[in-house]
Amino acid sequence: MPQAASTSPFLALLGGFIVELRAAGLPVSLTENLDAMEAMQCIPLCDREAFKYALAATLVKNHAHWRAFETVFEVYFSLRGEEYKLLDDGLADNADLSELSEAFSAQRFEGGDDDFMSAEQLAEMLFQALLRGEAMMMRAIARQAVRRYAGMEPARPVGGTYYLYRTLRNLNLDGVLERLMEQVRHDNPQNLTPLGEKLERDEFEDRISQLRKEIEAEIRRRLVADRGVEAMAKTLRKPLPEDVDFMHASREEMMAVRSAIYPLTRKLAARLARKRRHGRKGSLDFRNTIRHSLSYGGVPAEPKFRHPRPAKPEIMVVADVSGSVAAFARFTLHLVYAISNQFSQVRSFVFIDGLDEVTGLFEGVDDIAEAVNRVNAEADVVWVDGHSDYGHALEVFWERYGKDVGTKTTVMVLGDARNNYHDPQAWILKEVEHRARKVFWLNPEPEAYWDTGDSIVSEYGVYCDGVFEVRNLRQLEKFVDNLA
């Protein structure tokens, strides 16, 4: 680790780290960069954990970005510091294990090179280290286990997950955990209470988790040494929650998006209120202008304007909830209802080839996510075969609810406009546009895919005040400004 924050090598090191953070999508400003440099003068740089959390405190402003920061940190600083450097021949690893084993009164090892320690001896040392919670021993065992079992080869195009699997499979940590519990039961002449046994198991599971992290760190260090920091950072880079594509997100990514949407709704609600409060001025108030100018002879004249009281708009959301776009519709509905206090009324309609109003499912509900789940289970949205038919859905909307569309109504249509070659009935959207305040279309597909195959975005788009690509929370946030 660097020894002085004022040295040029340290500045270059910190500058390179910030470049990697920005490449990962974290919004690190110049001010935050300077804050990080100041923080480095107040901590012992030889303390890796203090160094990590000081950088996090100054460079990370959003909890949802912590995981991305941690990944970049662990890659970028994986080989920084004497204790984190790789040992080429592996003999020093064995020597460390041999010295540490004396503290356990363990058997000294005979032989040389790869035969310096047998697999059985390594397993026994692993058991003793976990039983006694020896962090130094676990780190040394992790290094030896990766070298022995991972099968890492230079320039081999294999990800770290494969090496981790091979190492853990040979260590058989599940079997070690059960052996640890048996040892605890044996060492206690009186039977452990259920609570006592649970506490012991939790403690051992935590130690095994720490060992796993040491193994992951060792694999990461070796991959960085082989492929370089930039290549590994790019390989391990994952999108921030606000950049996760709704249409192709994994379950883990969806959970991250769901967590990120709550703080986003508060920010958007405040932004809408501020924009409406400080919106454009009204028309010129001629009488007020003349009256104020009389005090200084009418020259110069200071224009006075009428300050309108902007009414809260009504929102009608018409969402395609077919399988291809269901996740996108779910998050958009969630967002709209979370900021519903900024609208005079919110009504929601969902469709596949039939259409149903689901506004009532959101009324008086504290957990919006639960209401969205009820929409999926209870809404009557299938008319014939359950394949998207925008034309028929719009027809039902117009016949049943068209009379409710007025000059204060903003209509949002959510969907990919893939109509399975049915009649689009675009004239209905034209009639809606004539009555409504605004009509917006939000499409979760990349713009390059629009009007390909059975997509008819352009046929509907000519009757909209805007057609937006909305594939993630960042794009959804950008669109919300149009609703004020």
C-alpha positions as CSV (number, residue, x, y, z in Angstrom):
1,M,0.0,0.0,0.0
2,P,1.2,3.6,-0.6
3,Q,2.9,5.3,2.4
4,A,2.3,9.0,1.7
5,A,-0.8,10.6,0.2
6,S,1.2,13.5,-1.2
7,T,3.5,11.4,-3.4
8,S,3.1,11.3,-7.1
9,P,2.8,7.5,-7.3
10,F,-0.1,7.6,-4.9
11,L,-1.9,10.3,-6.9
12,A,-1.4,8.2,-10.1
13,L,-2.8,5.1,-8.2
14,L,-5.8,7.0,-6.9
15,G,-6.4,8.6,-10.3
16,G,-6.4,5.2,-12.0
17,F,-8.8,3.8,-9.5
18,I,-11.2,6.6,-10.1
19,V,-11.0,6.0,-13.8
20,E,-12.0,2.4,-13.2
21,L,-14.9,3.5,-11.0
22,R,-16.2,5.8,-13.7
23,A,-15.9,3.1,-16.3
24,A,-18.1,1.0,-14.0
25,G,-20.7,3.7,-14.1
26,L,-20.2,5.4,-10.7
27,P,-20.6,9.1,-10.9
28,V,-17.4,10.3,-9.2
29,S,-17.0,14.1,-9.4
30,L,-13.8,16.1,-9.1
31,T,-15.0,17.3,-5.7
32,E,-15.3,13.7,-4.5
33,N,-11.9,13.0,-5.9
34,L,-10.4,15.8,-3.8
35,D,-12.4,14.5,-0.8
36,A,-10.8,11.1,-1.2
37,M,-7.3,12.7,-1.3
38,E,-8.0,14.6,1.9
39,A,-9.3,11.4,3.6
40,M,-6.1,9.5,2.8
41,Q,-4.1,12.0,4.9
42,C,-6.2,11.0,8.0
43,I,-5.9,7.2,7.9
44,P,-3.1,4.6,8.1
45,L,-2.7,3.5,4.6
46,C,-1.2,0.2,5.7
47,D,-4.7,-0.7,7.0
48,R,-6.4,-2.1,4.0
49,E,-10.0,-2.1,5.5
50,A,-9.6,1.5,6.7
51,F,-8.3,2.5,3.3
52,K,-11.2,0.8,1.5
53,Y,-13.9,2.3,3.7
54,A,-12.4,5.8,3.6
55,L,-12.5,5.7,-0.2
56,A,-16.1,4.4,-0.1
57,A,-17.2,7.2,2.3
58,T,-15.9,9.9,-0.1
59,L,-16.6,8.3,-3.5
60,V,-19.8,6.4,-3.1
61,K,-23.0,8.5,-2.6
62,N,-25.6,5.8,-3.3
63,H,-25.9,2.6,-1.3
64,A,-26.9,0.7,-4.5
65,H,-23.4,1.5,-5.9
66,W,-21.6,-0.2,-3.0
67,R,-21.2,-3.6,-4.7
68,A,-19.8,-2.1,-7.9
69,F,-17.3,-0.1,-5.9
70,E,-16.3,-3.1,-3.9
71,T,-15.7,-5.2,-7.0
72,V,-13.5,-2.5,-8.6
73,F,-11.6,-2.0,-5.3
74,E,-10.9,-5.7,-4.9
75,V,-9.6,-6.0,-8.5
76,Y,-7.6,-2.8,-8.6
77,F,-5.9,-3.3,-5.3
78,S,-5.7,-7.1,-5.4
79,L,-1.9,-7.2,-5.7
80,R,-1.2,-4.0,-3.7
81,G,0.7,-4.7,-0.4
82,E,3.4,-7.2,0.4
83,E,1.0,-9.6,2.1
84,Y,-1.2,-9.7,-1.1
85,K,1.5,-10.5,-3.6
86,L,1.6,-13.8,-5.3
87,L,4.3,-16.4,-4.4
88,D,5.6,-18.0,-7.6
89,D,6.9,-21.3,-6.3
90,G,4.4,-22.0,-3.6
91,L,7.2,-23.1,-1.2
92,A,6.6,-20.0,1.0
93,D,3.0,-20.9,1.3
94,N,3.9,-24.4,2.5
95,A,6.5,-22.8,4.9
96,D,3.8,-20.5,6.3
97,L,1.5,-23.4,6.9
98,S,4.3,-25.4,8.5
99,E,5.2,-22.6,10.9
100,L,1.5,-21.9,11.8
101,S,0.9,-25.6,12.4
102,E,3.3,-25.5,15.4
103,A,0.8,-23.4,17.2
104,F,-1.7,-26.2,16.8
105,S,0.9,-28.9,17.8
106,A,0.1,-30.4,14.4
107,Q,2.3,-32.8,12.6
108,R,5.4,-31.3,10.7
109,F,5.4,-32.2,7.0
110,E,8.0,-34.1,5.2
111,G,8.8,-34.1,1.5
112,G,9.3,-31.2,-1.0
113,D,7.5,-29.2,-3.5
114,D,4.0,-30.4,-4.2
115,D,4.5,-33.4,-2.0
116,F,5.3,-31.1,0.9
117,M,1.8,-31.6,2.3
118,S,-0.7,-34.3,1.5
119,A,-4.4,-33.6,0.8
120,E,-5.3,-35.3,4.1
121,Q,-2.9,-33.0,6.0
122,L,-4.3,-29.9,4.3
123,A,-7.9,-31.0,5.2
124,E,-6.9,-31.6,8.8
125,M,-5.3,-28.1,9.0
126,L,-8.4,-26.6,7.4
127,F,-10.5,-28.3,10.1
128,Q,-8.3,-27.0,12.9
129,A,-8.2,-23.5,11.5
130,L,-12.0,-23.3,11.3
131,L,-12.4,-24.9,14.7
132,R,-10.2,-22.3,16.3
133,G,-11.0,-19.4,14.1
134,E,-7.4,-18.7,13.1
135,A,-7.6,-16.0,10.3
136,M,-3.9,-16.2,9.3
137,M,-4.1,-20.0,9.0
138,M,-7.2,-19.8,6.9
139,R,-5.6,-17.3,4.5
140,A,-2.5,-19.6,4.1
141,I,-4.8,-22.6,3.5
142,A,-6.8,-20.6,0.9
143,R,-3.7,-19.9,-1.0
144,Q,-2.5,-23.4,-0.9
145,A,-5.9,-24.8,-1.8
146,V,-6.2,-22.5,-4.9
147,R,-2.7,-23.5,-6.0
148,R,-3.4,-27.2,-5.5
149,Y,-7.0,-27.6,-6.7
150,A,-8.1,-24.7,-9.0
151,G,-6.0,-25.8,-11.9
152,M,-5.3,-22.3,-13.1
153,E,-3.2,-21.9,-16.3
154,P,-1.8,-18.7,-17.8
155,A,-3.9,-17.1,-20.6
156,R,-6.7,-19.7,-20.2
157,P,-10.1,-18.1,-21.1
158,V,-11.9,-19.4,-18.0
159,G,-13.8,-17.3,-15.5
160,G,-13.1,-17.2,-11.8
161,T,-16.3,-19.0,-11.0
162,Y,-15.0,-22.2,-12.6
163,Y,-11.8,-22.1,-10.5
164,L,-13.8,-21.3,-7.3
165,Y,-16.1,-24.3,-8.0
166,R,-13.1,-26.7,-8.5
167,T,-11.4,-25.5,-5.3
168,L,-14.5,-25.7,-3.1
169,R,-15.5,-29.1,-4.5
170,N,-12.2,-30.5,-3.3
171,L,-12.4,-28.9,0.1
172,N,-15.9,-30.2,0.7
173,L,-16.8,-27.4,3.1
174,D,-20.3,-28.9,3.8
175,G,-18.7,-32.0,5.1
176,V,-16.2,-30.0,7.2
177,L,-19.1,-28.0,8.7
178,E,-20.8,-31.3,9.9
179,R,-17.5,-32.5,11.3
180,L,-17.1,-29.3,13.2
181,M,-20.6,-29.6,14.7
182,E,-19.8,-33.2,15.7
183,Q,-16.6,-32.0,17.4
184,V,-18.5,-29.4,19.4
185,R,-21.1,-31.9,20.5
186,H,-18.3,-34.3,21.6
187,D,-16.5,-31.5,23.5
188,N,-19.6,-30.7,25.5
189,P,-20.5,-33.5,28.0
190,Q,-23.9,-32.0,28.4
191,N,-26.2,-31.8,25.4
192,L,-26.2,-28.5,23.6
193,T,-29.5,-26.6,23.7
194,P,-31.1,-25.9,20.3
195,L,-30.1,-22.3,20.7
196,G,-26.6,-23.2,21.6
197,E,-26.2,-25.5,18.6
198,K,-27.6,-22.8,16.3
199,L,-25.1,-20.2,17.6
200,E,-22.2,-22.7,17.1
201,R,-23.4,-23.5,13.6
202,D,-23.8,-19.8,12.8
203,E,-20.3,-19.1,14.0
204,F,-18.8,-21.9,11.9
205,E,-20.8,-20.8,8.8
206,D,-19.4,-17.3,9.3
207,R,-15.8,-18.7,9.4
208,I,-16.4,-20.8,6.3
209,S,-17.8,-17.7,4.6
210,Q,-14.6,-15.9,5.5
211,L,-12.5,-18.7,4.1
212,R,-14.5,-18.6,0.9
213,K,-13.8,-14.9,0.6
214,E,-10.1,-15.6,1.0
215,I,-10.3,-18.2,-1.8
216,E,-12.1,-15.8,-4.1
217,A,-9.5,-13.1,-3.3
218,E,-6.6,-15.5,-4.1
219,I,-8.2,-16.5,-7.4
220,R,-8.9,-12.9,-8.3
221,R,-5.2,-12.0,-7.5
222,R,-4.0,-14.7,-9.8
223,L,-6.3,-13.7,-12.6
224,V,-5.3,-10.1,-12.3
225,A,-1.6,-11.1,-12.4
226,D,-2.3,-13.1,-15.5
227,R,-4.7,-10.8,-17.4
228,G,-4.2,-7.3,-16.0
229,V,-6.3,-5.0,-13.9
230,E,-8.2,-3.4,-16.8
231,A,-9.2,-6.7,-18.4
232,M,-10.4,-8.2,-15.1
233,A,-12.3,-5.1,-14.1
234,K,-14.1,-5.2,-17.4
235,T,-14.8,-8.9,-17.1
236,L,-16.3,-8.6,-13.6
237,R,-18.1,-5.3,-14.2
238,K,-21.8,-5.4,-13.7
239,P,-24.4,-2.7,-14.5
240,L,-25.5,-0.5,-11.7
241,P,-29.1,-1.1,-10.5
242,E,-30.3,2.0,-12.5
243,D,-28.8,0.6,-15.7
244,V,-30.1,-3.0,-15.4
245,D,-32.2,-3.9,-18.5
246,F,-35.7,-4.8,-17.4
247,M,-36.1,-7.3,-20.2
248,H,-33.0,-9.3,-19.6
249,A,-32.3,-8.9,-15.8
250,S,-31.4,-11.9,-13.6
251,R,-33.3,-12.5,-10.4
252,E,-30.5,-11.0,-8.4
253,E,-30.5,-7.9,-10.6
254,M,-34.2,-7.5,-10.3
255,M,-33.9,-7.5,-6.5
256,A,-31.3,-4.7,-6.8
257,V,-33.6,-2.7,-9.1
258,R,-36.5,-3.2,-6.6
259,S,-34.4,-1.8,-3.8
260,A,-33.2,1.1,-5.9
261,I,-36.7,2.2,-6.9
262,Y,-37.7,3.4,-3.4
263,P,-35.2,6.2,-3.0
264,L,-35.7,7.1,-6.7
265,T,-39.4,7.7,-6.2
266,R,-38.8,10.2,-3.4
267,K,-36.4,12.1,-5.6
268,L,-38.7,12.1,-8.5
269,A,-41.7,13.3,-6.4
270,A,-39.7,16.2,-5.1
271,R,-38.5,17.0,-8.6
272,L,-42.0,17.0,-10.0
273,A,-43.3,19.3,-7.2
274,R,-40.4,21.7,-7.7
275,K,-40.7,21.8,-11.5
276,R,-44.4,22.5,-11.2
277,R,-43.9,25.2,-8.5
278,H,-41.1,27.0,-10.4
279,G,-42.4,26.4,-13.9
280,R,-42.6,28.9,-16.7
281,K,-44.2,32.3,-16.0
282,G,-47.7,33.1,-17.1
283,S,-48.8,35.8,-19.6
284,L,-47.7,39.4,-19.3
285,D,-49.7,41.3,-16.7
286,F,-49.8,44.7,-18.4
287,R,-51.7,46.6,-15.7
288,N,-49.3,45.4,-12.9
289,T,-46.3,46.3,-15.1
290,I,-47.5,49.9,-15.7
291,R,-48.4,50.4,-12.0
292,H,-45.0,49.4,-10.8
293,S,-43.2,51.4,-13.4
294,L,-44.9,54.7,-12.3
295,S,-42.7,54.9,-9.3
296,Y,-39.7,55.6,-11.5
297,G,-41.3,57.5,-14.4
298,G,-42.0,54.4,-16.5
299,V,-38.4,54.0,-17.6
300,P,-37.2,51.4,-17.5
301,A,-40.2,49.1,-17.3
302,E,-39.9,45.9,-15.4
303,P,-42.3,43.3,-16.9
304,K,-44.7,41.6,-14.5
305,F,-46.3,38.3,-15.2
306,R,-49.3,36.4,-14.0
307,H,-48.2,33.4,-12.0
308,P,-50.4,30.5,-12.9
309,R,-51.4,27.8,-10.5
310,P,-50.5,24.7,-12.3
311,A,-53.1,21.9,-11.8
312,K,-51.9,18.4,-11.1
313,P,-52.4,16.3,-14.2
314,E,-54.4,13.1,-14.3
315,I,-52.6,10.0,-15.4
316,M,-53.9,7.0,-17.3
317,V,-51.4,4.1,-17.6
318,V,-52.2,1.5,-20.3
319,A,-49.7,-1.3,-19.9
320,D,-48.9,-4.4,-21.8
321,V,-48.3,-7.2,-19.3
322,S,-47.6,-10.0,-21.7
323,G,-44.5,-12.1,-20.9
324,S,-42.0,-10.2,-23.0
325,V,-42.6,-6.8,-21.3
326,A,-44.1,-7.8,-17.9
327,A,-41.1,-6.8,-15.8
328,F,-41.0,-3.3,-17.5
329,A,-44.7,-2.8,-16.9
330,R,-44.3,-3.9,-13.2
331,F,-41.6,-1.4,-12.4
332,T,-43.3,1.5,-14.3
333,L,-46.6,0.9,-12.5
334,H,-44.7,0.7,-9.2
335,L,-43.0,4.1,-9.9
336,V,-46.2,5.8,-11.1
337,Y,-48.1,4.9,-7.9
338,A,-45.2,5.7,-5.7
339,I,-45.3,9.3,-6.9
340,S,-49.1,9.4,-7.3
341,N,-49.3,12.3,-4.8
342,Q,-48.1,14.5,-7.6
343,F,-51.1,13.7,-9.7
344,S,-54.7,14.5,-9.1
345,Q,-55.7,11.0,-10.2
346,V,-54.0,7.8,-11.4
347,R,-55.9,5.1,-13.2
348,S,-54.2,1.9,-14.5
349,F,-55.2,-0.5,-17.3
350,V,-53.4,-3.7,-18.2
351,F,-53.8,-5.8,-21.3
352,I,-52.6,-8.7,-23.4
353,D,-55.2,-9.2,-26.0
354,G,-58.0,-8.1,-23.6
355,L,-58.0,-5.1,-21.3
356,D,-59.0,-4.6,-17.7
357,E,-58.8,-1.7,-15.3
358,V,-56.8,-2.5,-12.1
359,T,-56.9,0.9,-10.4
360,G,-58.8,-0.6,-7.4
361,L,-56.0,-3.0,-6.7
362,F,-53.8,-0.1,-5.7
363,E,-56.2,1.8,-3.5
364,G,-55.4,1.8,0.2
365,V,-52.4,-0.5,-0.4
366,D,-49.2,0.1,1.5
367,D,-47.1,-2.4,-0.4
368,I,-47.2,-1.4,-4.0
369,A,-45.2,-4.4,-5.0
370,E,-47.9,-6.7,-3.6
371,A,-50.6,-4.8,-5.6
372,V,-48.6,-5.3,-8.8
373,N,-48.4,-9.0,-8.0
374,R,-52.2,-9.1,-7.6
375,V,-52.5,-7.4,-11.0
376,N,-50.7,-10.3,-12.5
377,A,-52.9,-12.8,-10.8
378,E,-56.3,-11.2,-10.9
379,A,-56.5,-9.0,-14.0
380,D,-58.8,-10.2,-16.8
381,V,-56.5,-9.6,-19.8
382,V,-56.9,-12.6,-22.0
383,W,-59.5,-12.3,-24.8
384,V,-58.7,-15.1,-27.3
385,D,-55.3,-16.7,-27.2
386,G,-53.3,-14.6,-24.7
387,H,-51.0,-13.1,-27.4
388,S,-50.5,-9.4,-27.6
389,D,-53.2,-7.6,-29.6
390,Y,-52.8,-3.8,-29.2
391,G,-55.6,-3.0,-31.7
392,H,-58.2,-4.9,-29.8
393,A,-56.9,-3.6,-26.4
394,L,-57.1,0.0,-27.6
395,E,-60.6,-0.7,-29.0
396,V,-61.8,-1.9,-25.6
397,F,-60.1,1.1,-23.9
398,W,-61.8,3.5,-26.2
399,E,-65.3,2.0,-25.9
400,R,-65.2,1.7,-22.1
401,Y,-63.1,4.6,-20.9
402,G,-62.6,7.0,-23.9
403,K,-65.1,9.4,-22.4
404,D,-63.0,9.8,-19.3
405,V,-60.0,11.2,-21.3
406,G,-59.9,15.0,-21.0
407,T,-57.7,18.0,-21.4
408,K,-56.0,17.3,-18.0
409,T,-55.3,13.7,-18.8
410,T,-51.8,12.4,-19.7
411,V,-52.0,8.9,-21.2
412,M,-49.0,6.6,-20.9
413,V,-48.9,3.5,-23.1
414,L,-46.3,0.9,-22.0
415,G,-45.3,-1.8,-24.4
416,D,-43.1,-3.0,-27.2
417,A,-45.8,-2.5,-29.9
418,R,-45.3,-6.0,-31.2
419,N,-48.9,-6.7,-32.4
420,N,-48.5,-10.3,-33.8
421,Y,-49.6,-8.9,-37.2
422,H,-53.1,-8.0,-35.9
423,D,-55.1,-4.9,-37.0
424,P,-53.3,-2.0,-35.2
425,Q,-56.4,0.3,-35.2
426,A,-54.1,3.3,-34.8
427,W,-57.1,5.7,-35.4
428,I,-58.1,5.1,-31.8
429,L,-54.8,6.5,-30.5
430,K,-55.4,9.5,-32.8
431,E,-58.7,10.1,-31.1
432,V,-57.1,9.8,-27.7
433,E,-54.5,12.3,-28.6
434,H,-57.2,14.8,-29.7
435,R,-58.8,14.6,-26.3
436,A,-55.8,14.2,-24.0
437,R,-53.3,16.7,-22.6
438,K,-50.4,14.5,-23.6
439,V,-49.9,11.0,-25.0
440,F,-46.6,9.2,-24.4
441,W,-45.4,5.8,-25.5
442,L,-42.7,4.0,-23.4
443,N,-41.0,1.1,-25.2
444,P,-38.6,-1.3,-23.4
445,E,-37.0,-2.5,-26.6
446,P,-33.8,-0.9,-28.0
447,E,-34.7,1.7,-30.6
448,A,-32.7,-0.3,-33.2
449,Y,-35.4,-3.1,-32.9
450,W,-38.4,-0.8,-33.5
451,D,-40.4,-1.4,-36.6
452,T,-38.7,-4.8,-37.2
453,G,-40.8,-8.0,-37.5
454,D,-44.3,-7.4,-36.0
455,S,-43.3,-4.2,-34.3
456,I,-45.4,-1.2,-35.4
457,V,-44.1,1.6,-33.2
458,S,-44.1,4.2,-35.9
459,E,-47.8,3.6,-36.7
460,Y,-48.7,4.5,-33.2
461,G,-45.8,7.0,-32.7
462,V,-47.2,9.6,-35.1
463,Y,-50.2,10.1,-32.7
464,C,-48.0,10.5,-29.6
465,D,-46.3,13.5,-28.1
466,G,-43.3,11.4,-27.5
467,V,-42.0,7.8,-27.9
468,F,-39.3,6.9,-25.5
469,E,-36.9,4.0,-25.1
470,V,-37.2,3.0,-21.5
471,R,-35.2,-0.1,-20.7
472,N,-33.9,0.7,-17.2
473,L,-34.5,3.0,-14.2
474,R,-32.2,5.7,-15.5
475,Q,-34.2,6.1,-18.7
476,L,-37.4,5.9,-16.7
477,E,-36.2,8.6,-14.4
478,K,-35.3,10.8,-17.4
479,F,-38.8,10.4,-18.8
480,V,-40.6,11.4,-15.6
481,D,-39.7,15.0,-16.2
482,N,-42.3,15.0,-19.0
483,L,-45.1,14.3,-16.6
484,A,-44.9,17.7,-14.8
